[in-house]
Amino acid sequence: MSGARILVVDDEPQILRFLKPSLAAAGYEVIAATNGKEALAAAATRSPDAILLDLGLPDMDGKDVIRELRTWSKTPILVLSARDQESEKIAALDLGADDYVNKPFGIGELTARLRTALRHAAQQAAEQTAMQAGPLVIDILAHRVTRDGEPVKLTPKEFDLLAILVRNAGRVLTHRQILTAVWGPAHAEDLQYLRVFIGQLRQKLETDPDTPALITTESGIGYRLNVWTS
């Protein structure tokens, strides 16, 4: 989405000096904020298409910025995190962040994740209900999955699980998010249950289930359905 407006929220001058020209060279309009208060104001007044958000801000935790933004905005949020604890990443994603990129990061990885987040937002606006990944075609509205034109038989729960992944294609979903959406809050901690169903989906959908490319694991966090799979 060339020409998209990106709000970069980070208090490290070197990060801003690196990101502003790099993103501009990739065709994005860049606005910057150095603390949470500035970020919330810019998000409200400048209508960014996506937000790159550092969690360690001087005036408030980045997770609180996410929490506040998600009360009124669906703008994609990519967390830029130097925090390596899985609990921090899970908390940010559960609050509504779309993805995270660990610091230090390369601009290639960041812009790829950014393109995916922007594409997902556009798909959400039109409600993502179908996708193609190589020989695999998934049509949620028609309740149909085919490989090379041949139907793939899924159980009702397998299809519900696939549907939530397709509707969030390219986005990391935490275990809790998936379990709550598919099985309800009472099953939010049933990780082994989820692993079994993910394994079943991989057996039916992946070219090589032992090295999955369509549904990949974010270790300790959750799963991602990859929109670039071929």
Long-range contacts (C-beta under 8 A, 24 or more apart in sequence): 1-49, 1-115, 1-118, 1-119, 1-122, 2-26, 2-27, 2-28, 3-27, 3-28, 3-29, 4-28, 4-29, 4-49, 4-50, 4-118, 5-29, 5-30, 5-31, 5-46, 5-47, 5-48, 5-49, 6-30, 6-31, 6-48, 6-49, 6-50, 6-51, 6-52, 6-114, 7-31, 7-32, 7-33, 7-39, 7-42, 7-43, 7-46, 7-48, 7-50, 7-51, 7-52, 8-32, 8-33, 8-52, 9-33, 9-34, 9-35, 9-36, 9-38, 9-39, 9-51, 9-52, 9-53, 9-54, 9-57, 9-62, 9-65, 10-34, 10-52, 10-53, 10-54, 10-80, 11-35, 11-54, 11-56, 11-57, 11-58, 12-54, 15-54, 15-80, 15-103, 18-107, 19-52, 19-107, 19-110, 22-107, 22-111, 23-111, 26-107, 26-111, 28-114, 34-58, 35-59, 35-60, 36-60, 36-61, 36-62, 36-64, 36-65, 39-65, 40-65, 40-68, 40-69, 43-69, 43-73, 43-75, 48-75, 49-75, 49-76, 49-118, 49-121, 50-75, 50-76, 50-77, 50-78, 50-114, 50-117, 50-118, 50-121, 51-75, 51-76, 51-77, 51-78, 52-78, 52-80, 52-110, 52-114, 53-77, 53-78, 53-79, 53-80, 53-97, 54-79, 54-80, 54-81, 54-82, 55-79, 55-80, 55-81, 55-82, 55-83, 55-88, 55-92, 56-82, 56-83, 62-92, 63-88, 63-91, 63-92, 63-95, 66-92, 66-95, 66-96, 66-97, 67-95, 67-96, 69-96, 70-95, 70-96, 74-121, 74-124, 75-121, 76-117, 76-118, 76-120, 76-121, 78-110, 78-113, 78-114, 78-117, 80-105, 86-219, 86-220, 86-221, 89-221, 90-174, 90-176, 90-220, 90-221, 90-222, 93-172, 93-173, 93-174, 93-177, 93-221, 93-222, 94-174, 94-176, 94-177, 98-171, 98-172, 99-170, 99-171, 99-172, 100-172, 116-170, 116-171, 116-227, 116-228, 117-170, 117-171, 119-170, 119-227, 120-168, 120-169, 120-170, 120-171, 120-227, 123-169, 124-167, 127-167, 128-166, 128-167, 128-169, 129-166, 129-167, 130-166, 131-166, 131-169, 131-227, 133-214, 133-226, 133-227, 133-229, 133-230, 134-207, 134-229, 134-230, 136-205, 136-214, 138-162, 138-166, 140-166, 140-167, 145-205, 147-205, 152-204, 152-205, 153-204, 154-201, 154-204, 155-200, 157-182, 157-183, 157-197, 158-197, 158-200, 158-201, 158-204, 161-197, 161-198, 161-201, 162-201, 162-205, 165-215, 165-223, 165-225, 166-225, 168-225, 169-225, 169-226, 169-227, 170-224, 170-225, 170-226, 170-227, 171-224, 172-218, 172-221, 172-222, 172-223, 172-224, 173-222, 173-223, 173-224, 174-221, 174-222, 175-221, 175-222, 177-222, 178-222, 178-223, 198-223
